[in-house]
Amino acid sequence: MIEQIIGYSGALISSISFLPQVIKLWKTKSGKDLSMVTLSFLTLNALLWAVYGMMKDAKPLWITNVLMLIMLIVMIFLKIKYRNDKTDS
């Protein structure tokens, strides 16, 4: 029981860890301070961990990484969307 609580607590914290950055990107409409290489590696990492978690039937692991993957894809989308803005030159 305690293992599940710890696992799901970690999953929740990890899942929302990118939320402040997503909000900042959306509000400022600028992603100039974000590295596309780093975002790409983080996205690939989350994808691989999600697949691994599904293969091992480790719910906290795959749920966390699917949610992180969604936020990372949103961040990449916003960075690309706002790349041509005056503030992102």
PDB file of N, CA, C and O in Angstrom, chain B, residues numbered from 101:
ATOM      1  N   MET B 101       0.822  -1.203   0.000  1.00  0.00           N
ATOM      2  CA  MET B 101       0.000   0.000   0.000  1.00  0.00           C
ATOM      3  C   MET B 101       0.865   1.266   0.000  1.00  0.00           C
ATOM      4  O   MET B 101       0.621   2.192  -0.774  1.00  0.00           O
ATOM      5  N   ILE B 102       1.875   1.296   0.873  1.00  0.00           N
ATOM      6  CA  ILE B 102       2.734   2.475   0.944  1.00  0.00           C
ATOM      7  C   ILE B 102       3.509   2.657  -0.359  1.00  0.00           C
ATOM      8  O   ILE B 102       3.773   3.786  -0.774  1.00  0.00           O
ATOM      9  N   GLU B 103       3.874   1.543  -1.006  1.00  0.00           N
ATOM     10  CA  GLU B 103       4.577   1.632  -2.287  1.00  0.00           C
ATOM     11  C   GLU B 103       3.709   2.306  -3.338  1.00  0.00           C
ATOM     12  O   GLU B 103       4.199   3.112  -4.129  1.00  0.00           O
ATOM     13  N   GLN B 104       2.421   1.980  -3.350  1.00  0.00           N
ATOM     14  CA  GLN B 104       1.505   2.603  -4.309  1.00  0.00           C
ATOM     15  C   GLN B 104       1.346   4.088  -4.022  1.00  0.00           C
ATOM     16  O   GLN B 104       1.331   4.899  -4.948  1.00  0.00           O
ATOM     17  N   ILE B 105       1.228   4.451  -2.764  1.00  0.00           N
ATOM     18  CA  ILE B 105       1.089   5.866  -2.399  1.00  0.00           C
ATOM     19  C   ILE B 105       2.329   6.638  -2.837  1.00  0.00           C
ATOM     20  O   ILE B 105       2.224   7.717  -3.421  1.00  0.00           O
ATOM     21  N   ILE B 106       3.496   6.083  -2.555  1.00  0.00           N
ATOM     22  CA  ILE B 106       4.743   6.739  -2.959  1.00  0.00           C
ATOM     23  C   ILE B 106       4.828   6.817  -4.480  1.00  0.00           C
ATOM     24  O   ILE B 106       5.188   7.861  -5.025  1.00  0.00           O
ATOM     25  N   GLY B 107       4.503   5.734  -5.165  1.00  0.00           N
ATOM     26  CA  GLY B 107       4.558   5.704  -6.626  1.00  0.00           C
ATOM     27  C   GLY B 107       3.630   6.715  -7.268  1.00  0.00           C
ATOM     28  O   GLY B 107       4.036   7.457  -8.162  1.00  0.00           O
ATOM     29  N   TYR B 108       2.389   6.747  -6.818  1.00  0.00           N
ATOM     30  CA  TYR B 108       1.428   7.684  -7.404  1.00  0.00           C
ATOM     31  C   TYR B 108       1.718   9.128  -6.999  1.00  0.00           C
ATOM     32  O   TYR B 108       1.438  10.048  -7.768  1.00  0.00           O
ATOM     33  N   SER B 109       2.270   9.342  -5.809  1.00  0.00           N
ATOM     34  CA  SER B 109       2.657  10.699  -5.399  1.00  0.00           C
ATOM     35  C   SER B 109       3.787  11.207  -6.284  1.00  0.00           C
ATOM     36  O   SER B 109       3.754  12.345  -6.753  1.00  0.00           O
ATOM     37  N   GLY B 110       4.780  10.363  -6.508  1.00  0.00           N
ATOM     38  CA  GLY B 110       5.869  10.727  -7.413  1.00  0.00           C
ATOM     39  C   GLY B 110       5.371  10.965  -8.825  1.00  0.00           C
ATOM     40  O   GLY B 110       5.833  11.881  -9.506  1.00  0.00           O
ATOM     41  N   ALA B 111       4.435  10.149  -9.262  1.00  0.00           N
ATOM     42  CA  ALA B 111       3.853  10.306 -10.596  1.00  0.00           C
ATOM     43  C   ALA B 111       3.146  11.648 -10.721  1.00  0.00           C
ATOM     44  O   ALA B 111       3.286  12.335 -11.733  1.00  0.00           O
ATOM     45  N   LEU B 112       2.392  12.017  -9.705  1.00  0.00           N
ATOM     46  CA  LEU B 112       1.672  13.293  -9.730  1.00  0.00           C
ATOM     47  C   LEU B 112       2.640  14.466  -9.784  1.00  0.00           C
ATOM     48  O   LEU B 112       2.474  15.376 -10.596  1.00  0.00           O
ATOM     49  N   ILE B 113       3.649  14.447  -8.921  1.00  0.00           N
ATOM     50  CA  ILE B 113       4.618  15.545  -8.885  1.00  0.00           C
ATOM     51  C   ILE B 113       5.380  15.643 -10.203  1.00  0.00           C
ATOM     52  O   ILE B 113       5.552  16.738 -10.739  1.00  0.00           O
ATOM     53  N   SER B 114       5.835  14.513 -10.726  1.00  0.00           N
ATOM     54  CA  SER B 114       6.546  14.517 -12.005  1.00  0.00           C
ATOM     55  C   SER B 114       5.656  14.998 -13.141  1.00  0.00           C
ATOM     56  O   SER B 114       6.103  15.727 -14.027  1.00  0.00           O
ATOM     57  N   SER B 115       4.408  14.591 -13.111  1.00  0.00           N
ATOM     58  CA  SER B 115       3.477  14.944 -14.183  1.00  0.00           C
ATOM     59  C   SER B 115       3.224  16.436 -14.265  1.00  0.00           C
ATOM     60  O   SER B 115       3.064  16.982 -15.357  1.00  0.00           O
ATOM     61  N   ILE B 116       3.187  17.097 -13.127  1.00  0.00           N
ATOM     62  CA  ILE B 116       2.892  18.534 -13.148  1.00  0.00           C
ATOM     63  C   ILE B 116       4.154  19.396 -13.156  1.00  0.00           C
ATOM     64  O   ILE B 116       4.067  20.624 -13.137  1.00  0.00           O
ATOM     65  N   SER B 117       5.323  18.759 -13.184  1.00  0.00           N
ATOM     66  CA  SER B 117       6.573  19.519 -13.103  1.00  0.00           C
ATOM     67  C   SER B 117       6.789  20.462 -14.284  1.00  0.00           C
ATOM     68  O   SER B 117       7.444  21.493 -14.129  1.00  0.00           O
ATOM     69  N   PHE B 118       6.261  20.137 -15.446  1.00  0.00           N
ATOM     70  CA  PHE B 118       6.429  20.999 -16.614  1.00  0.00           C
ATOM     71  C   PHE B 118       5.304  22.024 -16.763  1.00  0.00           C
ATOM     72  O   PHE B 118       5.383  22.906 -17.619  1.00  0.00           O
ATOM     73  N   LEU B 119       4.279  21.919 -15.955  1.00  0.00           N
ATOM     74  CA  LEU B 119       3.133  22.824 -16.072  1.00  0.00           C
ATOM     75  C   LEU B 119       3.510  24.303 -15.936  1.00  0.00           C
ATOM     76  O   LEU B 119       3.030  25.110 -16.733  1.00  0.00           O
ATOM     77  N   PRO B 120       4.347  24.698 -14.967  1.00  0.00           N
ATOM     78  CA  PRO B 120       4.717  26.118 -14.895  1.00  0.00           C
ATOM     79  C   PRO B 120       5.390  26.622 -16.172  1.00  0.00           C
ATOM     80  O   PRO B 120       5.160  27.760 -16.581  1.00  0.00           O
ATOM     81  N   GLN B 121       6.216  25.790 -16.801  1.00  0.00           N
ATOM     82  CA  GLN B 121       6.874  26.201 -18.038  1.00  0.00           C
ATOM     83  C   GLN B 121       5.875  26.321 -19.184  1.00  0.00           C
ATOM     84  O   GLN B 121       5.975  27.239 -19.997  1.00  0.00           O
ATOM     85  N   VAL B 122       4.922  25.409 -19.255  1.00  0.00           N
ATOM     86  CA  VAL B 122       3.878  25.484 -20.284  1.00  0.00           C
ATOM     87  C   VAL B 122       3.085  26.774 -20.115  1.00  0.00           C
ATOM     88  O   VAL B 122       2.811  27.467 -21.095  1.00  0.00           O
ATOM     89  N   ILE B 123       2.720  27.096 -18.898  1.00  0.00           N
ATOM     90  CA  ILE B 123       1.958  28.325 -18.623  1.00  0.00           C
ATOM     91  C   ILE B 123       2.777  29.553 -18.996  1.00  0.00           C
ATOM     92  O   ILE B 123       2.254  30.483 -19.610  1.00  0.00           O
ATOM     93  N   LYS B 124       4.059  29.565 -18.629  1.00  0.00           N
ATOM     94  CA  LYS B 124       4.916  30.707 -18.966  1.00  0.00           C
ATOM     95  C   LYS B 124       5.050  30.868 -20.475  1.00  0.00           C
ATOM     96  O   LYS B 124       4.974  31.983 -20.991  1.00  0.00           O
ATOM     97  N   LEU B 125       5.250  29.765 -21.180  1.00  0.00           N
ATOM     98  CA  LEU B 125       5.338  29.810 -22.641  1.00  0.00           C
ATOM     99  C   LEU B 125       4.079  30.408 -23.247  1.00  0.00           C
ATOM    100  O   LEU B 125       4.140  31.254 -24.139  1.00  0.00           O
ATOM    101  N   TRP B 126       2.950  29.956 -22.751  1.00  0.00           N
ATOM    102  CA  TRP B 126       1.668  30.419 -23.281  1.00  0.00           C
ATOM    103  C   TRP B 126       1.453  31.900 -22.973  1.00  0.00           C
ATOM    104  O   TRP B 126       0.997  32.649 -23.837  1.00  0.00           O
ATOM    105  N   LYS B 127       1.775  32.331 -21.754  1.00  0.00           N
ATOM    106  CA  LYS B 127       1.553  33.727 -21.368  1.00  0.00           C
ATOM    107  C   LYS B 127       2.514  34.682 -22.063  1.00  0.00           C
ATOM    108  O   LYS B 127       2.101  35.740 -22.539  1.00  0.00           O
ATOM    109  N   THR B 128       3.801  34.316 -22.127  1.00  0.00           N
ATOM    110  CA  THR B 128       4.797  35.221 -22.713  1.00  0.00           C
ATOM    111  C   THR B 128       4.856  35.116 -24.231  1.00  0.00           C
ATOM    112  O   THR B 128       5.378  36.006 -24.903  1.00  0.00           O
ATOM    113  N   LYS B 129       4.319  34.028 -24.763  1.00  0.00           N
ATOM    114  CA  LYS B 129       4.367  33.770 -26.205  1.00  0.00           C
ATOM    115  C   LYS B 129       5.809  33.802 -26.722  1.00  0.00           C
ATOM    116  O   LYS B 129       6.083  34.281 -27.823  1.00  0.00           O
ATOM    117  N   SER B 130       6.716  33.284 -25.902  1.00  0.00           N
ATOM    118  CA  SER B 130       8.125  33.235 -26.272  1.00  0.00           C
ATOM    119  C   SER B 130       8.758  31.963 -25.727  1.00  0.00           C
ATOM    120  O   SER B 130       8.612  31.626 -24.552  1.00  0.00           O
ATOM    121  N   GLY B 131       9.457  31.275 -26.598  1.00  0.00           N
ATOM    122  CA  GLY B 131      10.173  30.080 -26.184  1.00  0.00           C
ATOM    123  C   GLY B 131      11.658  30.199 -26.440  1.00  0.00           C
ATOM    124  O   GLY B 131      12.364  29.194 -26.530  1.00  0.00           O
ATOM    125  N   LYS B 132      12.135  31.437 -26.558  1.00  0.00           N
ATOM    126  CA  LYS B 132      13.533  31.648 -26.934  1.00  0.00           C
ATOM    127  C   LYS B 132      14.524  31.084 -25.926  1.00  0.00           C
ATOM    128  O   LYS B 132      15.650  30.747 -26.292  1.00  0.00           O
ATOM    129  N   ASP B 133      14.129  30.977 -24.676  1.00  0.00           N
ATOM    130  CA  ASP B 133      15.042  30.473 -23.650  1.00  0.00           C
ATOM    131  C   ASP B 133      15.023  28.953 -23.525  1.00  0.00           C
ATOM    132  O   ASP B 133      15.747  28.389 -22.705  1.00  0.00           O
ATOM    133  N   LEU B 134      14.210  28.299 -24.324  1.00  0.00           N
ATOM    134  CA  LEU B 134      14.121  26.837 -24.269  1.00  0.00           C
ATOM    135  C   LEU B 134      14.923  26.222 -25.409  1.00  0.00           C
ATOM    136  O   LEU B 134      14.832  26.665 -26.554  1.00  0.00           O
ATOM    137  N   SER B 135      15.698  25.214 -25.091  1.00  0.00           N
ATOM    138  CA  SER B 135      16.484  24.507 -26.091  1.00  0.00           C
ATOM    139  C   SER B 135      15.623  23.433 -26.757  1.00  0.00           C
ATOM    140  O   SER B 135      15.063  22.570 -26.081  1.00  0.00           O
ATOM    141  N   MET B 136      15.525  23.494 -28.077  1.00  0.00           N
ATOM    142  CA  MET B 136      14.758  22.486 -28.809  1.00  0.00           C
ATOM    143  C   MET B 136      15.425  21.112 -28.684  1.00  0.00           C
ATOM    144  O   MET B 136      14.741  20.089 -28.661  1.00  0.00           O
ATOM    145  N   VAL B 137      16.742  21.090 -28.604  1.00  0.00           N
ATOM    146  CA  VAL B 137      17.454  19.820 -28.439  1.00  0.00           C
ATOM    147  C   VAL B 137      17.070  19.184 -27.103  1.00  0.00           C
ATOM    148  O   VAL B 137      16.771  17.992 -27.043  1.00  0.00           O
ATOM    149  N   THR B 138      17.079  19.977 -26.040  1.00  0.00           N
ATOM    150  CA  THR B 138      16.703  19.465 -24.723  1.00  0.00           C
ATOM    151  C   THR B 138      15.261  18.984 -24.722  1.00  0.00           C
ATOM    152  O   THR B 138      14.970  17.904 -24.207  1.00  0.00           O
ATOM    153  N   LEU B 139      14.354  19.773 -25.293  1.00  0.00           N
ATOM    154  CA  LEU B 139      12.950  19.364 -25.362  1.00  0.00           C
ATOM    155  C   LEU B 139      12.798  18.063 -26.147  1.00  0.00           C
ATOM    156  O   LEU B 139      11.995  17.203 -25.785  1.00  0.00           O
ATOM    157  N   SER B 140      13.565  17.924 -27.212  1.00  0.00           N
ATOM    158  CA  SER B 140      13.498  16.706 -28.030  1.00  0.00           C
ATOM    159  C   SER B 140      13.981  15.488 -27.249  1.00  0.00           C
ATOM    160  O   SER B 140      13.355  14.429 -27.291  1.00  0.00           O
ATOM    161  N   PHE B 141      15.091  15.641 -26.539  1.00  0.00           N
ATOM    162  CA  PHE B 141      15.594  14.526 -25.728  1.00  0.00           C
ATOM    163  C   PHE B 141      14.627  14.169 -24.607  1.00  0.00           C
ATOM    164  O   PHE B 141      14.396  12.989 -24.344  1.00  0.00           O
ATOM    165  N   LEU B 142      14.061  15.174 -23.945  1.00  0.00           N
ATOM    166  CA  LEU B 142      13.094  14.915 -22.880  1.00  0.00           C
ATOM    167  C   LEU B 142      11.853  14.207 -23.423  1.00  0.00           C
ATOM    168  O   LEU B 142      11.297  13.325 -22.768  1.00  0.00           O
ATOM    169  N   THR B 143      11.425  14.598 -24.623  1.00  0.00           N
ATOM    170  CA  THR B 143      10.258  13.976 -25.249  1.00  0.00           C
ATOM    171  C   THR B 143      10.538  12.510 -25.576  1.00  0.00           C
ATOM    172  O   THR B 143       9.722  11.637 -25.281  1.00  0.00           O
ATOM    173  N   LEU B 144      11.683  12.248 -26.181  1.00  0.00           N
ATOM    174  CA  LEU B 144      12.060  10.868 -26.488  1.00  0.00           C
ATOM    175  C   LEU B 144      12.183  10.047 -25.204  1.00  0.00           C
ATOM    176  O   LEU B 144      11.739   8.901 -25.150  1.00  0.00           O
ATOM    177  N   ASN B 145      12.781  10.632 -24.184  1.00  0.00           N
ATOM    178  CA  ASN B 145      12.927   9.963 -22.894  1.00  0.00           C
ATOM    179  C   ASN B 145      11.563   9.593 -22.304  1.00  0.00           C
ATOM    180  O   ASN B 145      11.362   8.462 -21.862  1.00  0.00           O
ATOM    181  N   ALA B 146      10.631  10.544 -22.297  1.00  0.00           N
ATOM    182  CA  ALA B 146       9.294  10.283 -21.752  1.00  0.00           C
ATOM    183  C   ALA B 146       8.578   9.206 -22.563  1.00  0.00           C
ATOM    184  O   ALA B 146       7.891   8.354 -21.999  1.00  0.00           O
ATOM    185  N   LEU B 147       8.737   9.243 -23.877  1.00  0.00           N
ATOM    186  CA  LEU B 147       8.113   8.233 -24.735  1.00  0.00           C
ATOM    187  C   LEU B 147       8.648   6.834 -24.415  1.00  0.00           C
ATOM    188  O   LEU B 147       7.878   5.888 -24.253  1.00  0.00           O
ATOM    189  N   LEU B 148       9.957   6.719 -24.328  1.00  0.00           N
ATOM    190  CA  LEU B 148      10.556   5.413 -24.048  1.00  0.00           C
ATOM    191  C   LEU B 148      10.169   4.893 -22.666  1.00  0.00           C
ATOM    192  O   LEU B 148       9.876   3.707 -22.515  1.00  0.00           O
ATOM    193  N   TRP B 149      10.166   5.762 -21.658  1.00  0.00           N
ATOM    194  CA  TRP B 149       9.763   5.338 -20.314  1.00  0.00           C
ATOM    195  C   TRP B 149       8.288   4.953 -20.279  1.00  0.00           C
ATOM    196  O   TRP B 149       7.909   4.019 -19.572  1.00  0.00           O
ATOM    197  N   ALA B 150       7.455   5.665 -21.035  1.00  0.00           N
ATOM    198  CA  ALA B 150       6.029   5.324 -21.080  1.00  0.00           C
ATOM    199  C   ALA B 150       5.835   3.937 -21.688  1.00  0.00           C
ATOM    200  O   ALA B 150       5.072   3.125 -21.165  1.00  0.00           O
ATOM    201  N   VAL B 151       6.520   3.676 -22.779  1.00  0.00           N
ATOM    202  CA  VAL B 151       6.418   2.362 -23.424  1.00  0.00           C
ATOM    203  C   VAL B 151       6.936   1.276 -22.482  1.00  0.00           C
ATOM    204  O   VAL B 151       6.310   0.226 -22.339  1.00  0.00           O
ATOM    205  N   TYR B 152       8.063   1.526 -21.850  1.00  0.00           N
ATOM    206  CA  TYR B 152       8.622   0.554 -20.904  1.00  0.00           C
ATOM    207  C   TYR B 152       7.647   0.297 -19.754  1.00  0.00           C
ATOM    208  O   TYR B 152       7.431  -0.849 -19.360  1.00  0.00           O
ATOM    209  N   GLY B 153       7.063   1.368 -19.221  1.00  0.00           N
ATOM    210  CA  GLY B 153       6.094   1.225 -18.138  1.00  0.00           C
ATOM    211  C   GLY B 153       4.887   0.405 -18.552  1.00  0.00           C
ATOM    212  O   GLY B 153       4.370  -0.391 -17.768  1.00  0.00           O
ATOM    213  N   MET B 154       4.436   0.600 -19.791  1.00  0.00           N
ATOM    214  CA  MET B 154       3.307  -0.189 -20.294  1.00  0.00           C
ATOM    215  C   MET B 154       3.692  -1.658 -20.453  1.00  0.00           C
ATOM    216  O   MET B 154       2.911  -2.555 -20.136  1.00  0.00           O
ATOM    217  N   MET B 155       4.906  -1.888 -20.948  1.00  0.00           N
ATOM    218  CA  MET B 155       5.367  -3.265 -21.136  1.00  0.00           C
ATOM    219  C   MET B 155       5.505  -4.000 -19.798  1.00  0.00           C
ATOM    220  O   MET B 155       5.274  -5.206 -19.720  1.00  0.00           O
ATOM    221  N   LYS B 156       5.878  -3.274 -18.763  1.00  0.00           N
ATOM    222  CA  LYS B 156       6.055  -3.865 -17.431  1.00  0.00           C
ATOM    223  C   LYS B 156       4.798  -3.756 -16.573  1.00  0.00           C
ATOM    224  O   LYS B 156       4.790  -4.190 -15.421  1.00  0.00           O
ATOM    225  N   ASP B 157       3.743  -3.180 -17.133  1.00  0.00           N
ATOM    226  CA  ASP B 157       2.487  -2.962 -16.413  1.00  0.00           C
ATOM    227  C   ASP B 157       2.712  -2.192 -15.106  1.00  0.00           C
ATOM    228  O   ASP B 157       2.154  -2.519 -14.058  1.00  0.00           O
ATOM    229  N   ALA B 158       3.553  -1.159 -15.212  1.00  0.00           N
ATOM    230  CA  ALA B 158       3.857  -0.297 -14.067  1.00  0.00           C
ATOM    231  C   ALA B 158       3.089   1.013 -14.245  1.00  0.00           C
ATOM    232  O   ALA B 158       3.599   1.970 -14.828  1.00  0.00           O
ATOM    233  N   LYS B 159       1.856   1.040 -13.736  1.00  0.00           N
ATOM    234  CA  LYS B 159       0.975   2.190 -13.957  1.00  0.00           C
ATOM    235  C   LYS B 159       1.588   3.535 -13.583  1.00  0.00           C
ATOM    236  O   LYS B 159       1.543   4.454 -14.401  1.00  0.00           O
ATOM    237  N   PRO B 160       2.158   3.699 -12.390  1.00  0.00           N
ATOM    238  CA  PRO B 160       2.713   5.018 -12.065  1.00  0.00           C
ATOM    239  C   PRO B 160       3.761   5.472 -13.078  1.00  0.00           C
ATOM    240  O   PRO B 160       3.841   6.655 -13.406  1.00  0.00           O
ATOM    241  N   LEU B 161       4.556   4.541 -13.565  1.00  0.00           N
ATOM    242  CA  LEU B 161       5.612   4.871 -14.513  1.00  0.00           C
ATOM    243  C   LEU B 161       5.048   5.318 -15.850  1.00  0.00           C
ATOM    244  O   LEU B 161       5.463   6.348 -16.382  1.00  0.00           O
ATOM    245  N   TRP B 162       4.104   4.559 -16.403  1.00  0.00           N
ATOM    246  CA  TRP B 162       3.615   4.947 -17.729  1.00  0.00           C
ATOM    247  C   TRP B 162       2.661   6.128 -17.672  1.00  0.00           C
ATOM    248  O   TRP B 162       2.648   6.949 -18.589  1.00  0.00           O
ATOM    249  N   ILE B 163       1.866   6.231 -16.619  1.00  0.00           N
ATOM    250  CA  ILE B 163       0.956   7.383 -16.503  1.00  0.00           C
ATOM    251  C   ILE B 163       1.761   8.675 -16.401  1.00  0.00           C
ATOM    252  O   ILE B 163       1.464   9.657 -17.083  1.00  0.00           O
ATOM    253  N   THR B 164       2.774   8.665 -15.550  1.00  0.00           N
ATOM    254  CA  THR B 164       3.641   9.832 -15.395  1.00  0.00           C
ATOM    255  C   THR B 164       4.214  10.264 -16.727  1.00  0.00           C
ATOM    256  O   THR B 164       4.142  11.437 -17.094  1.00  0.00           O
ATOM    257  N   ASN B 165       4.778   9.322 -17.443  1.00  0.00           N
ATOM    258  CA  ASN B 165       5.475   9.667 -18.672  1.00  0.00           C
ATOM    259  C   ASN B 165       4.542  10.016 -19.818  1.00  0.00           C
ATOM    260  O   ASN B 165       4.917  10.806 -20.685  1.00  0.00           O
ATOM    261  N   VAL B 166       3.354   9.462 -19.851  1.00  0.00           N
ATOM    262  CA  VAL B 166       2.374   9.885 -20.858  1.00  0.00           C
ATOM    263  C   VAL B 166       1.969  11.336 -20.596  1.00  0.00           C
ATOM    264  O   VAL B 166       1.883  12.132 -21.532  1.00  0.00           O
ATOM    265  N   LEU B 167       1.723  11.682 -19.343  1.00  0.00           N
ATOM    266  CA  LEU B 167       1.361  13.064 -19.014  1.00  0.00           C
ATOM    267  C   LEU B 167       2.519  14.023 -19.298  1.00  0.00           C
ATOM    268  O   LEU B 167       2.307  15.119 -19.817  1.00  0.00           O
ATOM    269  N   MET B 168       3.735  13.613 -18.961  1.00  0.00           N
ATOM    270  CA  MET B 168       4.901  14.443 -19.269  1.00  0.00           C
ATOM    271  C   MET B 168       5.069  14.592 -20.777  1.00  0.00           C
ATOM    272  O   MET B 168       5.409  15.669 -21.268  1.00  0.00           O
ATOM    273  N   LEU B 169       4.833  13.520 -21.500  1.00  0.00           N
ATOM    274  CA  LEU B 169       4.933  13.547 -22.953  1.00  0.00           C
ATOM    275  C   LEU B 169       3.949  14.556 -23.543  1.00  0.00           C
ATOM    276  O   LEU B 169       4.298  15.301 -24.459  1.00  0.00           O
ATOM    277  N   ILE B 170       2.744  14.581 -23.032  1.00  0.00           N
ATOM    278  CA  ILE B 170       1.741  15.543 -23.498  1.00  0.00           C
ATOM    279  C   ILE B 170       2.225  16.968 -23.257  1.00  0.00           C
ATOM    280  O   ILE B 170       2.151  17.812 -24.150  1.00  0.00           O
ATOM    281  N   MET B 171       2.720  17.239 -22.051  1.00  0.00           N
ATOM    282  CA  MET B 171       3.199  18.597 -21.749  1.00  0.00           C
ATOM    283  C   MET B 171       4.400  18.969 -22.604  1.00  0.00           C
ATOM    284  O   MET B 171       4.508  20.110 -23.052  1.00  0.00           O
ATOM    285  N   LEU B 172       5.297  18.033 -22.835  1.00  0.00           N
ATOM    286  CA  LEU B 172       6.460  18.317 -23.669  1.00  0.00           C
ATOM    287  C   LEU B 172       6.057  18.585 -25.113  1.00  0.00           C
ATOM    288  O   LEU B 172       6.621  19.469 -25.759  1.00  0.00           O
ATOM    289  N   ILE B 173       5.094  17.839 -25.623  1.00  0.00           N
ATOM    290  CA  ILE B 173       4.610  18.086 -26.986  1.00  0.00           C
ATOM    291  C   ILE B 173       3.969  19.468 -27.071  1.00  0.00           C
ATOM    292  O   ILE B 173       4.158  20.180 -28.056  1.00  0.00           O
ATOM    293  N   VAL B 174       3.218  19.845 -26.053  1.00  0.00           N
ATOM    294  CA  VAL B 174       2.630  21.193 -26.014  1.00  0.00           C
ATOM    295  C   VAL B 174       3.736  22.242 -26.002  1.00  0.00           C
ATOM    296  O   VAL B 174       3.641  23.247 -26.706  1.00  0.00           O
ATOM    297  N   MET B 175       4.783  22.022 -25.212  1.00  0.00           N
ATOM    298  CA  MET B 175       5.891  22.974 -25.151  1.00  0.00           C
ATOM    299  C   MET B 175       6.587  23.106 -26.503  1.00  0.00           C
ATOM    300  O   MET B 175       6.911  24.215 -26.928  1.00  0.00           O
ATOM    301  N   ILE B 176       6.818  21.988 -27.175  1.00  0.00           N
ATOM    302  CA  ILE B 176       7.447  22.036 -28.496  1.00  0.00           C
ATOM    303  C   ILE B 176       6.545  22.768 -29.480  1.00  0.00           C
ATOM    304  O   ILE B 176       7.013  23.592 -30.265  1.00  0.00           O
ATOM    305  N   PHE B 177       5.252  22.465 -29.437  1.00  0.00           N
ATOM    306  CA  PHE B 177       4.297  23.142 -30.318  1.00  0.00           C
ATOM    307  C   PHE B 177       4.326  24.654 -30.087  1.00  0.00           C
ATOM    308  O   PHE B 177       4.389  25.430 -31.040  1.00  0.00           O
ATOM    309  N   LEU B 178       4.279  25.072 -28.810  1.00  0.00           N
ATOM    310  CA  LEU B 178       4.279  26.504 -28.504  1.00  0.00           C
ATOM    311  C   LEU B 178       5.601  27.158 -28.889  1.00  0.00           C
ATOM    312  O   LEU B 178       5.607  28.286 -29.383  1.00  0.00           O
ATOM    313  N   LYS B 179       6.712  26.476 -28.673  1.00  0.00           N
ATOM    314  CA  LYS B 179       8.009  27.030 -29.063  1.00  0.00           C
ATOM    315  C   LYS B 179       8.049  27.253 -30.572  1.00  0.00           C
ATOM    316  O   LYS B 179       8.515  28.294 -31.033  1.00  0.00           O
ATOM    317  N   ILE B 180       7.566  26.285 -31.337  1.00  0.00           N
ATOM    318  CA  ILE B 180       7.534  26.427 -32.797  1.00  0.00           C
ATOM    319  C   ILE B 180       6.551  27.521 -33.199  1.00  0.00           C
ATOM    320  O   ILE B 180       6.849  28.338 -34.071  1.00  0.00           O
ATOM    321  N   LYS B 181       5.390  27.536 -32.569  1.00  0.00           N
ATOM    322  CA  LYS B 181       4.366  28.531 -32.902  1.00  0.00           C
ATOM    323  C   LYS B 181       4.866  29.949 -32.687  1.00  0.00           C
ATOM    324  O   LYS B 181       4.599  30.834 -33.501  1.00  0.00           O
ATOM    325  N   TYR B 182       5.589  30.172 -31.597  1.00  0.00           N
ATOM    326  CA  TYR B 182       6.021  31.522 -31.248  1.00  0.00           C
ATOM    327  C   TYR B 182       7.444  31.837 -31.698  1.00  0.00           C
ATOM    328  O   TYR B 182       7.973  32.885 -31.328  1.00  0.00           O
ATOM    329  N   ARG B 183       8.077  30.974 -32.478  1.00  0.00           N
ATOM    330  CA  ARG B 183       9.481  31.191 -32.845  1.00  0.00           C
ATOM    331  C   ARG B 183       9.702  32.408 -33.724  1.00  0.00           C
ATOM    332  O   ARG B 183      10.786  32.990 -33.700  1.00  0.00           O
ATOM    333  N   ASN B 184       8.711  32.803 -34.492  1.00  0.00           N
ATOM    334  CA  ASN B 184       8.872  33.935 -35.398  1.00  0.00           C
ATOM    335  C   ASN B 184       8.390  35.251 -34.811  1.00  0.00           C
ATOM    336  O   ASN B 184       8.423  36.282 -35.482  1.00  0.00           O
ATOM    337  N   ASP B 185       7.945  35.220 -33.563  1.00  0.00           N
ATOM    338  CA  ASP B 185       7.532  36.464 -32.913  1.00  0.00           C
ATOM    339  C   ASP B 185       8.742  37.362 -32.703  1.00  0.00           C
ATOM    340  O   ASP B 185       9.875  36.887 -32.632  1.00  0.00           O
ATOM    341  N   LYS B 186       8.492  38.663 -32.605  1.00  0.00           N
ATOM    342  CA  LYS B 186       9.561  39.630 -32.365  1.00  0.00           C
ATOM    343  C   LYS B 186      10.328  39.307 -31.088  1.00  0.00           C
ATOM    344  O   LYS B 186      11.541  39.506 -31.019  1.00  0.00           O
ATOM    345  N   THR B 187       9.620  38.810 -30.080  1.00  0.00           N
ATOM    346  CA  THR B 187      10.253  38.539 -28.788  1.00  0.00           C
ATOM    347  C   THR B 187      11.105  37.287 -28.811  1.00  0.00           C
ATOM    348  O   THR B 187      11.842  37.035 -27.858  1.00  0.00           O
ATOM    349  N   ASP B 188      11.029  36.501 -29.859  1.00  0.00           N
ATOM    350  CA  ASP B 188      11.729  35.221 -29.914  1.00  0.00           C
ATOM    351  C   ASP B 188      12.837  35.213 -30.959  1.00  0.00           C
ATOM    352  O   ASP B 188      13.206  34.152 -31.461  1.00  0.00           O
ATOM    353  N   SER B 189      13.366  36.376 -31.289  1.00  0.00           N
ATOM    354  CA  SER B 189      14.388  36.439 -32.335  1.00  0.00           C
ATOM    355  C   SER B 189      15.780  36.222 -31.800  1.00  0.00           C
ATOM    356  O   SER B 189      16.745  36.247 -32.564  1.00  0.00           O
TER     357      SER B 189
END
